Amino acid sequence: MALDPSFIGRSYPPTDPYEVGREKIREFAIAIGDANPAYTDAEAAKALGHQDVIAPPTFPFAIAFQAAGQVVEDPELGLDYSRVVHGDQKFRYSRPVRAGDRLTVAVTIDNIKSLAGNDVLTVRGEVADETGEHVVTAIMTLVARAACEAGE
């Protein structure tokens, strides 16, 4: 069953603050295999003009995806998460994520469309620090694969 396009524009409350720690940044950088010293060495980050270590550009995915859980779990939307795959991810930055940031994410459904029987849902997460300053916009595309007919 196709998702209802009247949900386009629906927003959800901001998440509780997520405190970005140096160790989480270091672990993430190691996990993705990025040896940039600005991610692990405060002095290297300061030499580049940052206040502290910064996070790799894809770091906010984890908190944005968690916030998108509000959309996925919205019973009124009726998304079958067992059929969902992550289709695309984009980030638009105002500034890097830094150790010590306390970030919240407010999500909005930007688009719903049907392609070849699949539901394609675009969710935008606006990530802000505790002062309300915009840090990054995370835009994810989720694809709910069409159910196969019996016998196919």
C-alpha positions as CSV (number, residue, x, y, z in Angstrom):
1,M,0.0,0.0,0.0
2,A,1.5,3.4,-1.0
3,L,2.4,5.9,1.6
4,D,0.1,8.9,1.9
5,P,1.7,12.0,0.3
6,S,-0.3,14.2,2.7
7,F,2.5,13.4,5.2
8,I,4.9,15.6,3.2
9,G,5.8,18.5,5.5
10,R,5.0,16.7,8.7
11,S,7.6,17.6,11.4
12,Y,8.5,15.8,14.5
13,P,9.8,17.2,17.8
14,P,13.6,17.7,18.3
15,T,15.5,14.9,19.9
16,D,17.0,15.1,23.3
17,P,20.6,16.5,23.1
18,Y,23.3,14.1,22.1
19,E,26.7,15.0,23.5
20,V,29.5,14.5,21.0
21,G,32.5,13.0,22.7
22,R,36.1,12.9,21.6
23,E,36.2,9.1,22.0
24,K,33.1,8.7,19.9
25,I,34.6,10.8,17.1
26,R,37.9,8.8,17.4
27,E,36.0,5.4,17.2
28,F,34.0,6.6,14.2
29,A,37.1,7.8,12.4
30,I,38.8,4.4,13.0
31,A,35.7,2.5,12.0
32,I,35.5,4.3,8.6
33,G,39.3,4.1,8.1
34,D,39.9,7.9,8.0
35,A,43.2,8.8,9.6
36,N,42.8,12.6,9.4
37,P,44.5,13.8,12.6
38,A,41.8,16.5,13.0
39,Y,39.5,13.7,14.1
40,T,41.8,12.3,16.9
41,D,44.3,15.0,17.9
42,A,43.1,18.2,19.5
43,E,46.3,20.0,18.6
44,A,46.1,19.0,14.9
45,A,42.5,20.3,14.9
46,K,43.5,23.6,16.5
47,A,46.3,24.0,14.0
48,L,43.5,23.9,11.3
49,G,41.5,26.6,13.2
50,H,39.1,24.4,15.1
51,Q,38.4,24.6,18.9
52,D,38.7,20.9,19.4
53,V,38.7,17.7,17.4
54,I,36.1,17.6,14.7
55,A,34.0,14.7,13.4
56,P,34.2,13.1,10.0
57,P,31.5,14.5,7.6
58,T,29.3,11.3,7.9
59,F,29.3,11.3,11.7
60,P,25.9,12.9,12.0
61,F,24.3,10.0,10.2
62,A,24.0,8.0,13.4
63,I,22.0,10.7,15.3
64,A,20.0,11.8,12.3
65,F,19.0,8.2,11.5
66,Q,18.0,7.7,15.2
67,A,15.9,10.8,15.0
68,A,14.3,9.5,11.8
69,G,13.0,6.7,13.9
70,Q,10.1,9.0,14.8
71,V,9.1,8.9,11.2
72,V,9.6,5.2,10.7
73,E,7.7,4.4,13.9
74,D,4.8,6.8,13.2
75,P,1.8,4.5,13.2
76,E,-0.2,6.9,11.1
77,L,2.3,6.8,8.3
78,G,2.2,3.0,8.1
79,L,5.7,2.4,6.8
80,D,6.7,-1.3,6.8
81,Y,10.2,-1.0,8.1
82,S,10.9,-4.7,7.4
83,R,10.9,-3.7,3.7
84,V,13.1,-0.5,4.1
85,V,16.5,0.0,2.6
86,H,18.7,3.1,2.9
87,G,18.7,4.6,-0.6
88,D,20.7,7.8,-0.3
89,Q,22.3,10.2,2.2
90,K,23.4,13.8,1.8
91,F,24.8,16.4,4.2
92,R,24.8,20.2,4.0
93,Y,27.0,21.8,6.6
94,S,27.1,25.2,8.3
95,R,30.1,24.1,10.3
96,P,31.9,20.9,11.4
97,V,30.6,18.8,14.3
98,R,33.0,19.3,17.2
99,A,33.8,17.4,20.4
100,G,31.7,18.9,23.2
101,D,28.7,19.8,20.9
102,R,25.3,19.0,22.3
103,L,23.2,18.3,19.2
104,T,19.5,17.9,18.7
105,V,17.8,16.8,15.5
106,A,14.4,17.9,14.3
107,V,13.1,15.7,11.4
108,T,10.6,16.5,8.6
109,I,9.2,14.4,5.8
110,D,10.3,16.3,2.7
111,N,8.9,13.9,0.0
112,I,6.9,10.8,-0.5
113,K,6.7,9.2,-4.0
114,S,6.0,5.8,-5.5
115,L,8.5,4.4,-8.0
116,A,7.8,1.0,-9.6
117,G,5.6,0.0,-6.7
118,N,8.3,1.1,-4.1
119,D,7.6,3.8,-1.6
120,V,10.4,6.4,-1.6
121,L,10.5,8.6,1.5
122,T,12.8,11.6,1.9
123,V,13.5,12.7,5.5
124,R,15.4,15.8,6.4
125,G,17.1,16.1,9.8
126,E,18.0,19.6,10.9
127,V,20.9,19.3,13.4
128,A,21.5,22.2,15.8
129,D,23.7,22.8,18.8
130,E,22.4,23.8,22.2
131,T,22.4,27.5,21.3
132,G,20.1,26.7,18.3
133,E,22.9,27.3,15.8
134,H,22.4,25.2,12.6
135,V,25.3,22.7,12.3
136,V,24.2,20.3,9.5
137,T,21.2,19.2,7.5
138,A,21.1,15.5,6.9
139,I,18.9,14.3,4.1
140,M,18.2,10.6,3.8
141,T,16.2,8.7,1.3
142,L,14.5,5.5,2.5
143,V,13.0,3.0,0.1
144,A,10.3,0.6,1.2
145,R,10.5,-2.2,-1.3
146,A,7.3,-3.4,-2.9
147,A,5.9,-6.6,-1.6
148,C,6.2,-9.5,-4.0
149,E,3.1,-11.3,-5.1
150,A,2.8,-14.9,-4.0
151,G,4.3,-17.3,-6.5
152,E,6.7,-14.7,-8.0
